Amino acid sequence: MTRKPSKTRQMLGGILRYLSATVTISVVFYVLLALFFSTEEEKRLKQENDLYAEYYPQLREKELLVSDVVEGLEVKDDALYRRIFETEAPSVDAVTAVDVISVSDSLSESFFRSYSASKGEGLMRMADKVEESFHEIYRLMAARKDSVPPLTMPLEGMTSAQTGASVGTKHNPLYKVDLRHDGIDLVAPQGSVVRAAAAGVVRSVTRSNKGLGNVVEVDHRNGYVTRYALLGDISVSQGRTVKVGQKIGTVGVSSTTFAPHLHYEVLRNGTVLDPVNFLFASLTPDEYAKMLYMAVSTRQSMD
């Protein structure tokens, strides 16, 4: 004799079938909505992906072009270095690297002892010269015969990587010949604020489209003059008194320059001095050492 299921079991079975059908229908509807309808966020992401896919080949082509240009510049720089110094360009930081001589394991212990001794003697001689210079500075200041020369950076946030050629005979990028370069090139974005390196009086303001372009000269007394060239905007006028760090203009760019930068000069009684020697107070010893190395070793100017 077959036993009929109870009403409770029949009710539970009906509820389960109903829930199962409801879940199945919900899943089907969700899949259909996901396939045929997109949210605003999905539409935006799809548009961005399509845009990236369209521009990727162009960006890739530009990347390869830039890589070729950089590689070509490296080859030219190495060739210039070999022509000037008659040796291969160093592949390490010549200022901070201490493992330059450790590339060979065949060097004897006596070599390292003599090498260290000679380096130590050279450093001691340099320290003696620094000490003599400080004594001379103290003597001049005590006698009130001299003023402190410009010691602050005319551009904020400068690093050694932004250092260009300093004073000397440099290769001009426009005329492709070696010319006298009387300042230091400080690379910075166009529009960067240029500030007075020390307190003084604006001696002259020149606005021109030729040569060094817009130029401001500041007299700091006792023969010291700073010159800020290749400016964009000029914020001071002739005869105006300026404080240290005061804005005098902005970095500009012209057809005669290789890239936006400040051409900065320091003079004493009309004699051109190397500006890099007056920037140590604005930098850490490590950054100043790197900047000094870059300024001296860079063969091509930017103006």
C-alpha positions, 0 to 999 in steps of 0.5 A: 500500500503506497503512502501519500506524502503529508500536506506539510511535505508537499508545502515545503516542496512547493516552496523550494521549487518556487525559490529555485525558480525565482533564483534561476530567473534572477540569474538569467535576468542578471546575465542578460542585463550584464550582456546587453546593458552597461552601467555608466561606470562600465561605459566610461571604462570602456571608452577609456580602454578604447582611447588607450588602445587607439593611442598606444601605437602612437605612444609606443612609436614616440617612446622608441623615437625618444630612446633613439634620440637619448641613445644618440646623445649618449654616443655624442657625449661619450665622443666629446668626453673622449676627445676632451679627456682622451679616455672613456667616459666614467660609468659611475658617479665620480663624486660619491662612488668609492668602488671605482678602483675595486673593479679589478681583484688583481690589485695588491694590498700595497697599492691600496695603502699607497693610494689611500695615503696619497688621497689622504695627503691631498685631502689634508692639503685641501683642508688646509686651503679651506682653513686658510680661506676661512681665516682670510674671510674672518680677517676681512670681515673683522676689518670691515673691508669686505661684504659677504658675497652672494651665497644663496641659490637664485632658484628654489629646489635646485638639485645637482641634476639641474646643473649645466655648464659653468664658466669657461670655454664651452661648446655653444649649441646654436653656433656649434663652436667653442665660445666663452661662457661667463656664467652657470646654466641652472635648468628649470621649467619656464616660469620658475621664480628667480630670486635675488641671491643677496640683498642689493640694489638693481643696477640695470634692467635690459629687455632684449630678444637677442644675446642673453635676452632679458637681464637683471643686474644687482649690485651687492656692494664692495664690487659684487654684482650678480647677473640674471639672464634669459628671464621671462618676466621681470619683477623689478626696476632699475634703482630698486632695493631688493632683499635676499630671496626677493623675486626679480623675475622668472625663467624664460626661453628663447630661440637662442637657448637649448632649453628653459634655464637661468643663466646666472653670473657673479662678478667682482669689480668687473672680473667674472667669477665662477658662480658655483663657488658661491652656492655651497650655503644653499646645498648639502655637502653631497649635493654641492659636491655633485653640482661642482662636478657637473658644472666643471665637467659639462662641456656644452652650454645651453645658451 
